[in-house]
Amino acid sequence: MAEIKSSVSGVGEASSERRRTQRVQIAMPVIVRVTSGTQNFEEETYTVAVNANGCMIRMTNRVARAQQVAIVNPKTAEELPCTVSFIGQKDAGKMEVGIEFSEPSPLFWRIAFPPEDWDPSERKRASNAPPPKLPTSTPRR
């Protein structure tokens, strides 16, 4: 199962730079389709983070900022038109790529996003304490 981590939008950011929606860090499979000009390819990859407006992925194929692409959720076969909004660091042969949906589509991911006022610091954390002992039962005779 994919690991889910949430980050609060706006923490440490100026109010004008806050995200429009909550970002959830989750590795979900996606297919990126590019059919523009001389580029024509599909790349299977995973998200780094998702939100109602798009996602961050890591790709081996090169794309350009403002390029039109499509993203497919292979579990539902849903395909949405998108725009490359960010090109980030390259690491181990893969480039960070921010993808923005043409219109907000929170249902595309089929996950529940945290509420706008959610504070991850209030989230219950697993403690390092040993689990409570369960009562022992006496064997029946």
Secondary structure, 3 states (H helix, E strand, C coil): CCCEEEECCCCCCCHHHCCCCCEEEECCEEEEEEEECCEEEEEEEEEEEEECCEEEEEECCCCCCCCEEEEEECCCCEEEEEEEEEEEEEECCEEEEEEEECCCCHHHHCCCCCCCCCCHHHCCCCCCCCCCCCCCCCCCC
